Amino acid sequence: MKEITMPSLSDSMEEGTILGWLKADGEYVAKGEELFDIETDKATMTYHSEEEGVLAIVATEGTTVAVGTVIARLAAPGTAQPAAERPTVVENPDGLGSATTSVTEAPARSAGVGGRTAAPVVRATPVARRLAAEHEVDLRAVVGSGPGGRVLLSDVAARADIELASVEAASASAGVPPRPMPTPVTSTELKADITVQELTRLQQVVARRMVEAKSTIPDFQVQTEASMDAAIALREQLKALGGGAVPSLNDIVVKACALALREYPRANGSYRDGRFELHARVNVGIAVAAEDALLVPTITDADTRSLGSIAAEARRLAERARSSAITPAELSGATFTVSNLGMYGMTAITPVINPPQAAILGVGATRTFPAVVDGRLVERHLMTLTLSCDHRILYGADAAQFLARIRQLLEQPVALTL
């Protein structure tokens, strides 16, 4: 009998939640088949079976277990399967409470494959499940049009008599897929009308990491203003040429950071256990606002990519992050982060460092200012750049020189095209 354990899908993953089994207890599973949907600290994804056999489910839907915990077993057809023990359930995924273990016998089932019945399991994508829950659609009544009869978002929309275009438009306008709001819990201890909302797993992870960053990293900030006139002119030239994704100002900032990181290796490093770890690759994370949380997809090897490649990759990753299709691998490996709130009209941002990175750059909106050049009054475009640094690895002079180099590359962007 082969055991299936909760997989480790990223370096920071400690536990995962089973959103739904795509095969029934007692059903035969082929190698490579979709087996269950899993929610990690970074993303929601579908796990494909690495083995084959008759499924014996140990961890039920909605169970949160630690990485490495047995969640199911696969046996050869006809092999008697013992009653499954429940795994260690993480009662407090945020790590503030203790885990408890309960061992119970698996629910009795009528005779079927291998002495067990293949209870009806609805195969559906996570976004389809969310839309169904939001509109109270019984997934068992929906005919799936996906591979193997899997229920897709469009199937649920058709069943609920909702135009798919309106669903996608609503998601696009919000920047996230449709999802039911957390169930409010009315406080009975307070006289005022107060409701309490439970955090999602992703919000719990964000909260824990921000507390870790602010309580363990001695941070400081340096700030400068960069003239963006040349960068704006470069973007217009690239736009006129056509032939690919037009880089945004944020893409230009990412490229400038990547080249500067190559010149200042400590800014591309980490402080760990009293030592400096200097990374050979320059992987820049870009902060993306997702549903009630923040995700940071990674543009790998940003220093060797062209501006067009960075632009295309940034758009692809942002779309996947906002549609909950991003994978843990696409959220891992960043050595530096760029956080831009300029699109919201914010003139400056002081970002929190993303451990174990040495620094993070906050980017504000481009603003126009009058300036006198050769005795003439002209309009200039300025952008505020704020660098938050880990003082254990980056010192004041180092940070100032690094940020000054980023500013220089933005003000003389021809170097970004070489």
C-alpha positions as CSV (number, residue, x, y, z in Angstrom):
1,M,0.0,0.0,0.0
2,K,1.3,3.4,-1.0
3,E,0.9,6.5,1.2
4,I,0.1,9.9,-0.1
5,T,1.3,12.7,2.2
6,M,0.7,16.5,2.2
7,P,3.3,17.7,-0.3
8,S,5.7,20.6,0.3
9,L,5.1,23.0,-2.6
10,S,7.3,25.9,-1.4
11,D,10.1,26.6,1.0
12,S,7.7,28.4,3.4
13,M,4.9,25.9,3.3
14,E,4.2,24.3,6.7
15,E,0.7,23.0,6.2
16,G,-2.0,22.7,3.6
17,T,-5.7,22.6,3.4
18,I,-7.6,20.0,1.3
19,L,-10.3,22.0,-0.5
20,G,-11.8,19.0,-2.2
21,W,-11.1,15.4,-3.4
22,L,-11.5,14.9,-7.1
23,K,-11.7,11.1,-6.7
24,A,-14.0,9.1,-4.5
25,D,-13.0,6.9,-1.6
26,G,-12.6,3.4,-3.1
27,E,-12.2,4.7,-6.7
28,Y,-9.3,3.7,-8.9
29,V,-6.7,6.4,-9.4
30,A,-4.4,6.4,-12.4
31,K,-0.9,7.9,-12.3
32,G,-1.0,11.6,-13.3
33,E,-4.8,12.0,-12.6
34,E,-6.1,15.0,-10.8
35,L,-6.5,13.9,-7.2
36,F,-7.4,16.8,-4.9
37,D,-7.4,20.6,-4.7
38,I,-5.0,22.0,-2.1
39,E,-4.7,25.5,-0.6
40,T,-1.2,26.4,0.6
41,D,0.2,29.6,2.2
42,K,0.8,31.0,-1.3
43,A,-1.7,29.6,-3.8
44,T,-4.5,27.2,-4.6
45,M,-3.7,24.4,-7.0
46,T,-4.6,20.9,-8.1
47,Y,-2.4,17.9,-7.1
48,H,-1.8,15.1,-9.6
49,S,-1.3,11.6,-8.4
50,E,2.2,10.3,-8.6
51,E,1.1,6.7,-8.1
52,E,-1.8,4.4,-9.1
53,G,-4.2,2.3,-7.1
54,V,-7.5,2.2,-5.2
55,L,-8.0,5.4,-3.1
56,A,-8.5,5.3,0.7
57,I,-9.0,8.8,1.9
58,V,-7.6,9.7,5.3
59,A,-8.0,13.5,5.5
60,T,-11.4,14.8,4.6
61,E,-12.3,17.9,2.7
62,G,-11.6,21.1,4.7
63,T,-8.9,19.4,6.8
64,T,-5.6,21.4,7.4
65,V,-2.6,19.2,8.0
66,A,1.1,19.6,8.4
67,V,3.5,18.9,5.5
68,G,4.4,15.2,5.4
69,T,1.2,14.0,7.1
70,V,-0.5,11.0,5.5
71,I,-3.8,12.2,3.8
72,A,-4.6,9.1,1.7
73,R,-3.4,5.7,0.7
74,L,-3.4,3.8,-2.6
75,A,-3.8,0.0,-2.7
76,A,-3.8,-2.5,-5.5
77,P,-7.4,-3.4,-6.7
78,G,-8.9,-6.1,-4.5
79,T,-6.5,-5.5,-1.6
80,A,-8.2,-5.1,1.8
81,Q,-7.7,-1.7,3.2
82,P,-7.6,-1.0,6.9
83,A,-9.7,1.7,8.5
84,A,-7.9,5.0,8.0
85,E,-6.7,7.1,10.9
86,R,-7.3,10.8,10.9
87,P,-4.2,12.9,10.4
88,T,-2.9,15.6,12.7
89,V,-5.2,18.5,12.2
90,V,-3.8,22.0,12.5
91,E,-6.4,23.7,14.6
92,N,-4.6,27.1,14.3
93,P,-3.0,27.5,10.9
94,D,-1.5,30.8,12.0
95,G,0.8,29.0,14.3
96,L,-0.5,30.7,17.5
97,G,-2.2,27.6,18.9
98,S,-1.3,24.0,19.3
99,A,-2.1,21.1,17.0
100,T,-4.4,18.3,18.2
101,T,-4.5,14.7,17.0
102,S,-7.7,12.7,16.8
103,V,-7.7,9.1,15.7
104,T,-11.0,7.7,14.4
105,E,-12.1,4.9,12.2
106,A,-13.0,5.9,8.7
107,P,-16.8,6.1,8.0
108,A,-18.3,2.8,7.1
109,R,-19.2,2.4,3.4
110,S,-21.2,-0.1,1.5
111,A,-19.5,-2.6,-0.7
112,G,-17.8,-1.4,-3.8
113,V,-14.3,-1.5,-5.4
114,G,-12.0,-3.1,-2.9
115,G,-14.8,-3.4,-0.3
116,R,-15.6,0.3,-0.4
117,T,-18.1,2.4,-2.2
118,A,-17.1,5.2,-4.6
119,A,-19.1,7.9,-3.0
120,P,-20.1,10.6,-5.5
121,V,-17.4,13.2,-5.7
122,V,-17.9,16.3,-7.8
123,R,-14.8,17.2,-9.8
124,A,-14.7,21.0,-10.0
125,T,-12.1,23.7,-10.3
126,P,-11.6,26.0,-7.2
127,V,-13.1,29.0,-8.9
128,A,-16.2,27.0,-10.0
129,R,-16.6,25.9,-6.4
130,R,-16.5,29.5,-5.2
131,L,-19.0,30.7,-7.7
132,A,-21.3,27.8,-6.9
133,A,-21.1,28.6,-3.2
134,E,-21.7,32.2,-3.8
135,H,-24.9,31.5,-5.9
136,E,-26.0,28.4,-3.9
137,V,-25.6,26.1,-6.9
138,D,-25.5,22.3,-6.2
139,L,-22.5,21.1,-8.0
140,R,-23.9,17.6,-8.2
141,A,-26.6,19.0,-10.6
142,V,-24.0,20.6,-12.9
143,V,-22.8,18.8,-15.9
144,G,-19.0,19.4,-16.2
145,S,-17.5,20.3,-19.6
146,G,-13.9,20.1,-18.5
147,P,-11.4,17.2,-18.8
148,G,-12.9,14.0,-17.2
149,G,-16.2,15.8,-16.7
150,R,-14.7,18.4,-14.3
151,V,-17.0,21.3,-13.6
152,L,-15.7,24.6,-14.9
153,L,-16.6,28.2,-14.1
154,S,-18.6,28.5,-17.3
155,D,-20.7,25.4,-16.3
156,V,-21.6,26.9,-12.9
157,A,-22.4,30.3,-14.6
158,A,-24.7,28.5,-17.1
159,R,-26.5,26.6,-14.3
160,A,-27.0,29.7,-12.3
161,D,-28.2,31.6,-15.4
162,I,-25.4,34.1,-15.1
163,E,-23.6,35.5,-18.1
164,L,-20.0,34.3,-18.0
165,A,-18.9,37.7,-19.3
166,S,-20.5,39.5,-16.3
167,V,-18.7,37.1,-13.9
168,E,-15.3,37.7,-15.6
169,A,-16.0,41.4,-15.9
170,A,-16.8,41.6,-12.2
171,S,-13.6,39.7,-11.4
172,A,-11.5,41.9,-13.6
173,S,-12.9,45.1,-12.1
174,A,-12.1,43.8,-8.6
175,G,-8.9,42.2,-9.7
176,V,-9.9,38.9,-8.2
177,P,-12.1,35.9,-9.0
178,P,-15.6,35.7,-7.6
179,R,-15.5,34.3,-4.1
180,P,-17.9,34.4,-1.2
181,M,-17.1,36.8,1.6
182,P,-16.0,35.3,5.0
183,T,-18.9,34.6,7.2
184,P,-19.3,37.4,9.7
185,V,-19.5,36.4,13.4
186,T,-21.5,38.9,15.4
187,S,-19.9,39.7,18.7
188,T,-22.1,39.0,21.7
189,E,-19.7,40.5,24.2
190,L,-20.0,44.0,23.0
191,K,-23.0,46.2,23.0
192,A,-22.0,48.1,19.8
193,D,-22.9,46.6,16.5
194,I,-19.6,44.9,15.7
195,T,-18.9,42.0,13.5
196,V,-15.8,39.8,13.5
197,Q,-14.4,38.3,10.3
198,E,-12.2,35.3,10.4
199,L,-9.0,35.6,8.4
200,T,-8.4,33.5,5.3
201,R,-5.3,31.2,5.4
202,L,-3.5,33.7,3.1
203,Q,-4.3,36.6,5.3
204,Q,-3.1,34.7,8.4
205,V,0.2,34.0,6.6
206,V,0.6,37.7,5.5
207,A,-0.1,38.8,9.1
208,R,2.4,36.3,10.6
209,R,5.1,37.3,8.1
210,M,4.6,41.0,8.6
211,V,4.9,40.6,12.4
212,E,8.0,38.5,11.8
213,A,9.5,41.2,9.6
214,K,8.8,44.2,11.9
215,S,9.8,42.3,15.1
216,T,13.0,40.7,13.9
217,I,14.5,43.0,11.2
218,P,16.2,46.2,12.2
219,D,15.1,48.2,9.2
220,F,15.7,51.7,8.0
221,Q,14.7,53.7,4.9
222,V,16.4,55.9,2.3
223,Q,14.4,57.9,-0.2
224,T,15.1,59.9,-3.4
225,E,13.3,61.5,-6.3
226,A,13.9,60.2,-9.9
227,S,13.2,62.3,-13.0
228,M,11.1,60.0,-15.2
229,D,11.0,62.2,-18.4
230,A,13.6,60.0,-20.3
231,A,11.9,56.8,-19.1
232,I,8.5,58.1,-20.3
233,A,10.0,59.1,-23.7
234,L,11.6,55.6,-24.0
235,R,8.3,53.9,-23.3
236,E,6.6,56.0,-26.0
237,Q,9.3,55.1,-28.5
238,L,8.9,51.4,-27.7
239,K,5.1,51.7,-27.9
240,A,5.5,53.3,-31.4
241,L,7.7,50.5,-32.6
242,G,5.1,47.9,-31.6
243,G,5.8,44.2,-31.9
244,G,5.3,43.0,-28.3
245,A,4.3,43.9,-24.8
246,V,4.9,47.6,-24.1
247,P,6.8,48.0,-20.8
248,S,5.0,50.0,-18.1
249,L,7.0,52.4,-15.9
250,N,7.0,49.7,-13.3
251,D,8.6,47.2,-15.7
252,I,11.3,49.8,-16.4
253,V,11.8,50.2,-12.6
254,V,12.1,46.4,-12.3
255,K,14.8,46.3,-15.0
256,A,16.7,49.2,-13.4
257,C,16.6,47.4,-10.0
258,A,17.8,44.2,-11.6
259,L,20.9,45.8,-13.1
260,A,21.7,47.7,-9.9
261,L,21.3,44.5,-7.9
262,R,23.9,42.8,-10.1
263,E,26.3,45.6,-9.2
264,Y,25.5,45.6,-5.4
265,P,25.4,41.9,-4.4
266,R,24.6,42.6,-0.8
267,A,21.3,44.2,-1.8
268,N,20.6,41.0,-3.6
269,G,21.4,38.9,-0.5
270,S,20.0,37.7,2.8
271,Y,21.1,37.8,6.4
272,R,20.8,34.3,7.9
273,D,22.2,32.9,11.2
274,G,24.9,35.5,11.5
275,R,26.1,35.2,7.9
276,F,25.5,36.9,4.5
277,E,24.0,34.8,1.8
278,L,24.7,36.3,-1.7
279,H,22.4,35.0,-4.4
280,A,23.9,34.3,-7.8
281,R,20.6,34.9,-9.6
282,V,18.7,38.2,-9.7
283,N,15.0,37.4,-9.2
284,V,12.7,40.4,-8.7
285,G,9.3,39.9,-7.0
286,I,6.5,42.3,-7.9
287,A,3.8,42.9,-5.4
288,V,0.3,42.2,-6.8
289,A,-3.0,43.0,-5.0
290,A,-5.1,39.9,-4.9
291,E,-8.3,39.1,-3.0
292,D,-8.0,40.7,0.5
293,A,-4.3,39.8,0.4
294,L,-0.9,40.5,-1.3
295,L,0.9,38.1,-3.5
296,V,4.5,38.5,-4.8
297,P,5.1,36.6,-8.1
298,T,8.7,36.4,-9.2
299,I,10.3,37.5,-12.4
300,T,13.3,35.2,-12.6
301,D,16.7,36.4,-14.0
302,A,15.4,39.9,-14.4
303,D,18.9,41.3,-15.0
304,T,19.3,39.2,-18.2
305,R,15.8,39.8,-19.6
306,S,14.9,42.4,-22.1
307,L,12.3,45.1,-21.2
308,G,9.8,43.4,-23.5
309,S,10.3,40.0,-21.7
310,I,9.9,41.6,-18.3
311,A,6.7,43.3,-19.4
312,A,5.2,40.1,-20.8
313,E,6.2,38.1,-17.8
314,A,4.9,40.7,-15.4
315,R,1.5,40.8,-17.1
316,R,1.3,37.0,-17.2
317,L,2.1,36.6,-13.5
318,A,-0.2,39.4,-12.4
319,E,-3.2,37.8,-14.3
320,R,-2.4,34.4,-12.8
321,A,-2.2,35.9,-9.3
322,R,-5.5,37.7,-9.6
323,S,-7.3,34.6,-11.0
324,S,-5.9,32.3,-8.3
325,A,-4.1,30.3,-10.9
326,I,-0.6,31.2,-9.7
327,T,1.6,28.3,-8.5
328,P,3.9,28.2,-5.5
329,A,6.9,28.0,-7.8
330,E,5.9,31.3,-9.4
331,L,5.7,32.9,-6.0
332,S,9.1,31.6,-4.8
333,G,12.7,32.5,-5.2
334,A,12.6,36.3,-5.2
335,T,15.8,38.0,-4.0
336,F,14.4,41.5,-4.0
337,T,10.9,43.0,-4.2
338,V,9.3,46.1,-5.9
339,S,6.1,47.4,-4.4
340,N,4.3,50.0,-6.5
341,L,1.2,52.0,-5.3
342,G,1.5,54.7,-8.0
343,M,-1.5,53.4,-9.8
344,Y,-3.6,54.3,-6.8
345,G,-2.2,57.9,-6.8
346,M,0.0,57.4,-3.8
347,T,3.0,59.7,-3.9
348,A,5.2,57.5,-1.8
349,I,5.2,54.1,0.0
350,T,7.3,52.8,2.9
351,P,7.1,49.1,2.3
352,V,7.8,46.3,4.8
353,I,10.7,44.0,4.0
354,N,9.8,40.5,2.7
355,P,12.0,38.1,4.7
356,P,14.7,36.9,4.1
357,Q,15.4,39.6,1.5
358,A,17.8,42.4,2.3
359,A,15.6,45.2,0.9
360,I,12.4,46.2,-0.9
361,L,11.7,49.2,-3.1
362,G,8.5,51.3,-2.7
363,V,7.4,53.1,-5.8
364,G,5.1,56.1,-5.8
365,A,3.1,57.8,-8.6
366,T,4.8,59.9,-11.2
367,R,4.0,63.6,-10.5
368,T,4.5,66.7,-12.6
369,F,6.6,69.7,-11.3
370,P,7.6,72.9,-12.9
371,A,11.4,73.4,-13.4
372,V,13.6,76.0,-15.0
373,V,15.9,74.7,-17.8
374,D,18.1,77.1,-19.7
375,G,16.0,80.0,-18.4
376,R,12.7,78.4,-19.6
377,L,9.9,77.0,-17.4
378,V,9.4,73.4,-18.3
379,E,7.4,70.4,-16.9
380,R,9.2,67.6,-15.2
381,H,8.0,64.2,-14.1
382,L,9.2,63.0,-10.7
383,M,8.8,59.6,-9.0
384,T,9.5,59.0,-5.3
385,L,11.5,55.9,-4.6
386,T,11.8,54.6,-1.0
387,L,14.1,51.7,-0.1
388,S,13.5,49.8,3.1
389,C,16.6,47.9,4.1
390,D,17.7,45.3,6.6
391,H,20.5,47.1,8.6
392,R,22.2,43.8,9.4
393,I,23.3,43.4,5.8
394,L,22.8,46.8,4.1
395,Y,24.3,49.8,5.8
396,G,23.4,53.5,5.1
397,A,26.1,54.2,2.6
398,D,25.5,50.9,0.7
399,A,21.8,51.6,0.5
400,A,22.3,55.2,-0.6
401,Q,24.7,54.2,-3.4
402,F,22.4,51.3,-4.5
403,L,19.3,53.6,-4.7
404,A,21.3,56.3,-6.4
405,R,22.3,53.8,-9.1
406,I,18.6,52.8,-9.6
407,R,17.8,56.5,-10.0
408,Q,20.7,57.0,-12.5
409,L,19.4,54.0,-14.6
410,L,15.9,55.5,-14.7
411,E,17.1,58.9,-15.6
412,Q,19.4,57.5,-18.3
413,P,17.3,54.5,-19.5
414,V,19.2,53.8,-22.6
415,A,21.3,51.4,-20.5
416,L,18.2,49.3,-19.8
417,T,17.9,48.5,-23.6
418,L,21.4,47.2,-24.0
